[in-house]
Amino acid sequence: MTVPTLGGFVYDCPDPAALAEFYRAVLDWGPAEAHAVAGDNWVVLTNPQGGPRFEFQRVEDYQAPEWPSAGKPQQAHLDLDVPDIDAAHGRVLALGAKLLDDSPESFRVYADPVGHPFCLCACGPATA
């Protein structure tokens, strides 16, 4: 029996190259030239430490999720562990993120430039 491993996580978006660049900068995953682009419709970010890829596919008439919302639910989001949530907060805002919720003590909720929710978490392995 073969057990699958997580190969990648794919986000729909209106501009794969632009959203890939946002996450490449947020995650500090090396130079943009090191990542694969398959035409205008697909971009792959390769994790330099190994592990799953982060992939972006173009969707015409893309509609961003809304957080929190039952009408346009997020369906999935990323949790990004950080050792210093205040420093990471300023960095992701400068890169184009939008703060959605800063009321929880151990994490904050943001939207990427096309509306996908993600969290900066001061509660995971990066904080230990």
N, C-alpha and C positions, 0 to 999 in steps of 0.2 A: 504494500500500500504506500502511495506517495502522499505526503502531507504538504499542502501548498504553503508557501511563504508569501508575505505581503510584498509584492513587487513595486507597487506604486499607488499613489492617491491622485485622482484626476478631478480637476475643477473645470466646469463649464464657464465660459467667459466670452466677452465680445472681442478681446484682443489678447491672444495667448502670449505674445512676446512682452507686452507691457505688464501683464500680471505676473509672468514668470520673473521679470526683472524686479518687481516689488518684493516678491518672496525671496529671490536670490539675495537681495540687499538685506532684508530683515534677518535671514538666517546666516548671512555672511558666508555663502557657499562659493567663494572664489569668483574668478572673472567670468563674465557673461559668455566669452568665447568658448569656455569649457563645456557648454551645455548644448544639447542637440536641438535643432529646429527642423521640423519636417514641413516645409512649405509655410504658408501663412496660417494654417489651421491647427498646428500642434507644436508645443514646446515641452521639452523634458529637462527638468533640473535633476542632476545626479548628486546624491548626497556624498560629499567628499570623505565622510567617515564611514561609508558603507550604509547599508540599510535601504529602505524604500526610496523610490524615485518620487518626485513631485511633478505631475504632468498637467498641462493646460490645453483644453481643446476649444476651438472657436464654435460658438453657437449663435446662429443668426437670431435676431429678436430676443436676445438674452434678457431675462428679467431677474433682477437681484432679489434674494430673499430679504425678509424684514425680520428684525429681532427686537423683541419677541413678537411673534405673530402666528396665528393659526391660519390666516388667509394666504400668506406667502412664507411658509415655514423654512427655517434654515436647513433642515434635513441632515446636515453634517457640518462640523466645524473642526478647526484645529486647536489643540491645546499646546502652546509653546511654553516650556518650562524655562524660567529665568531666575538667576540668583538675586537680582536687584530689580524689583518691579518698577521702581520709580525711574531708574536710568533707562530701562527698556521702554517704558511708557513714552518718554521724550523722543527716543530713537524712532519708534514705529510711527509716531505722529509726524515727525520730520520726513519720513519716507512716504507719507500719503495715507496712513490709516486714519480712521475716524473713531473716536471714543464713543461707545454705545452705553456702557454701564460701568461705573467705578465704585458701586456701593459694596460689593463683597470685599472682605478683608484680604483674602488670599489670592484673588485673581481679578482681572479686569477684562471686559468684553469690548472688542473693536470690530470694525468692518474694514476689509481691505478696499482698495480703490474701486472695485466693482460691486461691493456689497456683501461678500462672503464674510460671515462672522468668524472671528478667531479670538482666543483668549491668551493673555499672558498670565502664567500661573507661577506663583511663588509658593507652590505646594508640592512640587514633584521632585525628581531626582536631582535636578540642577540646583536646588536650594539646600541640599543636604551637606 
